[in-house]
Amino acid sequence: MKDLYPSRHDSVAEFLPRLDPVVHSDWHQDSPITREQAERFERDGYLVLEDMFSDNEVMFLQNEAGKLLGDPDALEAETVIAEPGSKEVRSIFRIHAQSRVIARLAADRRLAGVARFLLDDDVYIHQSRLNYKPGFQGKEFYWHSDFETWHVEDGMPRMRALSMSVLLADNTPHNGPLMLIPGSHRQYLTCVGETPQDHYRQSLKKQEYGVPDEDSLAELAHRHGIVAPTGKPGSVVIFDCNIMHGSNGNITPFPRANAFLVYNAVSNRLIAPFGVDRPRPAFIAARGEPDVITPVSGPLMEEALA
């Protein structure tokens, strides 16, 4: 397949045109989001949906996240990523396959139904993880476009994927919330520097390749500005696969946590990576025949505990 989004080949970064839609479906009366929300996602590349889950559902998810964090030895060892220079858990990957609760969350119609609409296809989980940003010790996630990495290192062909961050703790302006550059999803920024073999081992702690150059970042920020959506537990931040985003470290005593789900269109399943010889492991990027999601309705607790 022709590489429509080449990156990490040249010594100078450049902006390339986006060749894929942002919202793949035409809005209609039965769509799971409003016309205004669909237009906002098209324009800005992200959307915040508040009060998506009841208080009982939020507590249910928080309890599960606490159990998983409290017993990492019960999980697949390679999926547990520590903070750089610390034993504090930074992320737990492939969590939908290790927790019935998170699997039920990923299949929930309130999330999967929106993903199916925005991508206009059946969907599957390309990547899932629990992200923890502990108080005082939580490190930053540097600016990046997810798609650049998914394309170069995983072999995702087109921009037909999106991420959903389900907030499990208060995200305030102070405890390292997600930051986005709205509108940056409309261009593809290439990166410089050849990717080392097994780069993922380092990049999950601190990414040093596949990160944008400062001049291009400054241009995007000056052109579009920077936003940092905040919200209470149960809110969901949806963002396009190509939007530039990152987060600051957390030096407050208030931890931040979220369940992070990446939905990919079935028609956009992974092929051979476009920039490395060996793809990243399946716990980071699901390969092979996709496990298509059938959206489920009703309270999270019912089927997860059945």
N, C-alpha and C positions, 0 to 999 in steps of 0.2 A: 504494500500500500504506500502511495506517495505520502511523504511527510509534509502535511499542510502547516505544521507549527514547529519548524526546526528551532532548536535552542542548544546552547552550550557548544556551538561549533566555531563561532567567530570570536575575535578578540574585542569587538565592540558590540554593545547591546543595541537593539533597535526595536521600534514599535512596529508590529505587523497587524494587518487588519483581521478582525474577528470574522470568520467565515461561517459561523453557525448562529442560529437564533438564540435569544435569551429565554423567551417564553415560547415554547414549541406548539402550544395549543391555542386555538381561538377561544376567547372567553364566551361563555353562554350562561344562561340563567341557572343551570344546575352545577356550575363550577364550584369547587370547594372553597374558593376565595372570591372576594368581590372584584368587580372590574377595576376599581381604584387600586386595590392591592396588586392585581396583575400588572397594571400599568406602572406602579411604583417599582415593582421588582424588575420590570423591563428597563426602566430608566436608571435606577440606583444600583441594581445588582444584589439587593438584600431586602429583607422584609422582617419585621418583628411582629409576632402574633402573641398577644398577652392572654393570660387566664385560659390557656389551652387545656389545663388539667385541674381537677378538683383538688381541694386541700387534702383529702384522703389519698388521692392518687399521688400527689407530690410527696406526702409522707411515706408512702409505699416505696417510691423510687429512692428517696433519701435513705431509707432503712437498708435497701438493697445495696446502694452505693457504699454505705458505711460497712456492711458485712464484707463486701469485696475488698475494700481498702484494708479492713482489719485482718484479713487472712489471705495475703497474696500468695502464700505457699501452696494454697489449694488450687491455684490457677496455673495455666500453662506457663512455664517459666519464661520462655522467650517473649511472651506478650506483656510482661510487666516491665515497664521502663522507669528507671529512677531519675531523679533530678541530677544534673551534672554536679559532681562533687558532693553528693549527699545520698543517703539511703531512702529519702522521702520519695514516695511513689509520684511520678509525673503523669503517667498515662497507663491504662490497661487496654491493650488492643484485642480485637476479635471478641469483644465482650458479648455481643449478641449470641455467639455460639457457646458461651460459657455461663450465661445467666438466662434462665427462662423469663425473668422479669424484663430484661433488656430486649430479648427476642420479641416479647409481646409488645413492648414499646415500639420497636422498629416496624412492626406490622400494623400498628394502630392506624385506622383510617384517617384520623386527624393529621397524621404525618404522611403516611404512604399515599393517601389519597391526593394530597397537595402535590407530592413529588410526581405522581403519575400525570396529574394535570399539567404541571409546568414542563415536564419532559415529553409529554404526549406519547407514552409508551409504558409497557410493563416495566417494573423496576426491581432491582435487587440491591443488596448491601455490598458496596465496593469495599468499604472500610467502616469499622465501628470502634469506638473506644470511650472509656471514661477518662476525662481530664480532671486532674486535681491541681489546684494552685494553692498550696498550703500557706497559712499566714506566716509572714516574715521571710520564708524561705523560697516561695514560688518564683521561679525564673521566667524570663520573657520568652515569647515566641517571636522570632524576627519576621519582618515583612516578607511575604511570598504570595505567589499565586499557586493554589493547589494544583490546578490543571497542568502547569508547567512541569511539576514533578511527576504527576500521574502519567503524563504523556511521555516524558523522556525516560523515566525509570520503570514505569509499569506497563506502558503500551496502550494507554487509553486513546483511541483514535480521534474523537471529536469532543467538542464542548457540549456534552449532553448529560451532565451530572450536576448535582448540587449537594450542599451540606446543610444539616439541621443540628443546631446546638440547643439542647433542652436544658434550661437552667435548673440546677439543683440547689443552688444557694443564691443569696442576693448578689447580683452583679452591680457594683456601685462604681462611681467614677474613680474610686481610689484603690480598688483591690485587683487591678490588672484585667479589666474587661476586654473583650474582643474589640479591636479597632479595625475600621474598614475605610477604604477610599472609594466613596460612591462614584459610579461612572467609570471606574478603572477597568471594569470587566469588558468594556467595548473595544479594547485593544489588547493585543498579546505582546507582552514585553519579554524579549528573549534575555537569557542570562549568559554569562561568559564563564569559562573554566571547564575543562574536561572532567567528567564525573569519575571519581575513584571507584574501584571495585568494592562491592559491599558497603557502599556509602551509607546505607540505611542504619548501620550499627552506630554511627556517630550522629547522623542527622536527626534521629528520634530524640536525642538529648539536646543537640545544638546543631542547627543546619548551617553549613558553610558553603555548600554548592547548591545551585538552583535558587540563589537569592538575588534579588535585583540590585543593580548598581545604585549608588546614592544619588547621582545626578538625575537618573530617570525617575527615581522615587520622589525626589524633590519636585520635578516637573509635574508628576501626577498629583502630588499633594497641593501644590500651588494652583493647579488647574481645577481640582475637584474638591479640595478640602478633606478633612478627616472627621469621621464620626465614631463614637463609642457607645453603642446601644447598651443601656442598662435595663435592669428588670428584676422582678422578684422570681422566686422559684415557681416553675410551671410555665414561664414564658418560653417561647421558641424563637430563635434567630435563624432565619433561612438565608443562605447566601450562595450566589452563583459560583461555579467551580473556578472561574477565572478572575474573580475580584481580588484585588490586592488587600491583604489583611495581616494582622499580627496582634500582639498584646504586650503590655509592659509587665515587669516583674511585680510581685505583690509584697510590699514591705509593711502592710498593715497586719493587725492580728486577726483579720477576718478572712477565712479561706474562701476560695472560689471553686466551684465544681460544676461540671456539666457532662451530660451524655451526648456524645458526638456521633452522628449517623450520616454516612455518605450514601446517597441513592444514585445509582447509575442506570441509564436506560439499557434494557436488554439488548437492543440493537447496537449498543456502544460497548459491548463486552471487550475485554482486553485482548490484544494481540501481542506480538513480540515488541519489546521496548524500542523506542525510536532513538535512544541515545546511549544505551549500555548493552553489554553482551548478555548479562544475566539479570532477569527480572527480580524485583524484591520478593521476599517470601509471601506466601498466601495469607499469613496473619495480618499483613499490612494492606495487601491488595488482592482481593478474591479473583482467582483465575478459573478457567475451565467453564463447564456448563453452569450458568447462573442459577441460583436458588431463587426463583421468582416469588415475589411477595404477593400473597392474597390478603388484601386489607381486611382488618377485623374491627368490628364496632363493639361498643360497650366499655364499661369500666375496666381499667388495666388489671385490677385484682382478680377478676373472675377467671379468665382463661389462664393467666400466669400461674395460678395456684391450683388449677384443675388437675 
